[in-house]
Structure formats: structure tokens, C-alpha cells
Amino acid sequence: MFIAMNRFAVKPEYEEVFVTLWKSRDTFMDGVRGFNSFNLLRGPEGDGKVVFATHTVWVDERAFREWVKSDAFKKAHQGQRPDPKMFAEPSSLELFETVI
């Protein structure tokens, strides 16, 4: 199993806008080879930010890398330019391979 997580630090006043943006977008992931699940996670709030993470589960790293190069990925990310003032800090991508 392989997990890709994008971490976002959202300013509290933009939390609802951020969540609505994710609820309303089409990820184009259904039917993509190796894709298992997607979650938008809400983490702690403090220091002027609310932490969110997108969490996608894949059968393996190869499936994730193929999706990143796919038309589905391009469709999912076209026109997705949230207002930069929404964020307290830059987003970060973290990739995990299952050990146990």
C-alpha cells in the first residue's frame, strides 16, 4: 500500500471556503488503476492556521506515479488555483510506503 498526503495550513477565516472547494471538485480518480480511497482530513487548529491533509491510498507507488502523469490528474487539477491568501504557509506533499 502507498499513501500520498498533501498538507495544507489554512487561515481559520478561510476554512469553510477551503472545505467547500474540495467538496465541489471532481477528483477524476474513480476507475484509476490502483486507486483505493481519498479523504480530506481536518487536523489541529492553532497558531493562526487550521491543518488539513488530503489522504489518497494506492495499491503501490507505481499506481500513484502513473496517476500523476495521467489525463485524469490533469483534469482534476486544471483551474484549481485557490486564492493564495487562504494559506498560512505553503502546502507540502508527503509520500508513504507501508512498512507493516
Secondary structure as UniProt FT lines:
FT   STRAND          2..10
FT   HELIX           12..14
FT   HELIX           15..24
FT   TURN            30..31
FT   TURN            33..34
FT   STRAND          35..46
FT   TURN            47..48
FT   STRAND          49..58
FT   HELIX           61..68
FT   HELIX           71..77
FT   TURN            78..79
FT   HELIX           84..86
FT   STRAND          87..97
//
